[in-house]
Amino acid sequence: MPRKPEPGTELGKKWNMYVNEHERLEYMLALAESGHPRAQAAGIRAFMFLYVNDKEVRDKVNKIIDDFIVYKQNGDSSIL
């Protein structure tokens, strides 16, 4: 059952990111195997929640995060 937005928590901000096709397909396959084939955005929001609230998850991700930084063609890193 989808959660209903509470006042002040509406999902109103669209956030773009770049992902290569192979990584996207692996993610979708893993979600399908876990019984959540149509929950791509929910999975990313769940990851964000864990990263913020679970120090063990944050430490694991921080060890590999540099491997996933996207660079522009001119060599600059892609940042906000």
Order of alpha helices (4+ residues) and beta strands (2+ residues): alpha-alpha-alpha
